[in-house]
Amino acid sequence: MTDKPVAEMSFEEAMAALEAVVSALEKGEVPLEQSIALYDRGAALKAHCAAKLAQAEEKVELIRAKEGRAVGTTPVEGL
């Protein structure tokens, strides 16, 4: 795992780090205090990924609007 600050990570780096955190927590082989620290980092990574995705969606919306195409996204979940 990397100690790189979450705010400096690309989406791909954050997803890889989040997967590593989840894997470590699922194995259950880390001490309690380290588990708490990993969980906290995982929450920060998840929020960072969500923000990066939101930014990407906004950029796509702007591109579509410039092209005169319909704007707005429909979440896939719940369809």
C-alpha positions as CSV (number, residue, x, y, z in Angstrom):
1,M,0.0,0.0,0.0
2,T,1.0,3.6,-0.6
3,D,1.2,6.4,1.8
4,K,0.5,8.9,-0.9
5,P,-2.0,11.6,0.2
6,V,-5.5,10.7,-1.0
7,A,-6.0,14.2,-2.5
8,E,-3.0,13.7,-4.8
9,M,-4.2,10.4,-6.2
10,S,-5.7,9.8,-9.6
11,F,-9.0,7.9,-9.8
12,E,-7.1,4.8,-10.8
13,E,-4.6,5.1,-8.0
14,A,-7.3,5.6,-5.4
15,M,-9.3,2.6,-6.7
16,A,-6.3,0.4,-6.4
17,A,-5.5,1.7,-2.9
18,L,-9.2,1.1,-1.9
19,E,-9.0,-2.4,-3.2
20,A,-5.9,-3.0,-1.2
21,V,-7.6,-1.7,1.9
22,V,-10.6,-3.8,1.4
23,S,-8.5,-6.9,0.9
24,A,-6.5,-6.3,4.0
25,L,-9.6,-5.8,6.1
26,E,-11.3,-8.8,4.6
27,K,-8.4,-11.0,5.6
28,G,-8.8,-9.9,9.2
29,E,-5.1,-10.3,9.9
30,V,-4.4,-6.8,11.0
31,P,-4.5,-5.5,14.6
32,L,-7.6,-3.6,15.7
33,E,-5.9,-0.2,15.7
34,Q,-4.5,-0.7,12.2
35,S,-8.0,-1.9,11.1
36,I,-9.5,1.3,12.3
37,A,-6.8,3.3,10.4
38,L,-7.3,1.3,7.3
39,Y,-11.1,1.8,7.5
40,D,-10.6,5.5,7.9
41,R,-8.3,5.6,4.8
42,G,-10.8,3.5,2.9
43,A,-13.6,6.0,3.6
44,A,-11.4,8.8,2.4
45,L,-10.5,6.9,-0.7
46,K,-14.1,6.1,-1.4
47,A,-15.1,9.8,-1.1
48,H,-12.2,10.8,-3.4
49,C,-13.3,8.3,-6.0
50,A,-16.9,9.5,-5.8
51,A,-15.7,13.1,-6.3
52,K,-13.5,12.2,-9.3
53,L,-16.5,10.4,-10.9
54,A,-18.8,13.3,-10.3
55,Q,-16.2,15.6,-11.9
56,A,-16.0,13.3,-14.9
57,E,-19.8,13.2,-15.2
58,E,-19.9,17.0,-15.2
59,K,-17.3,17.2,-18.0
60,V,-19.3,14.7,-20.1
61,E,-22.5,16.8,-19.5
62,L,-20.7,19.9,-20.7
63,I,-19.4,18.1,-23.8
64,R,-22.9,16.8,-24.6
65,A,-24.4,20.2,-24.0
66,K,-21.9,21.8,-26.4
67,E,-22.8,19.3,-29.0
68,G,-26.5,20.0,-28.6
69,R,-27.2,16.6,-27.2
70,A,-29.5,15.8,-24.3
71,V,-27.9,16.4,-20.9
72,G,-28.6,14.6,-17.7
73,T,-27.6,11.2,-16.5
74,T,-29.7,8.4,-15.3
75,P,-28.2,6.2,-12.5
76,V,-27.9,2.6,-13.6
77,E,-28.7,1.4,-10.1
78,G,-32.4,0.8,-9.5
79,L,-33.5,0.4,-13.1
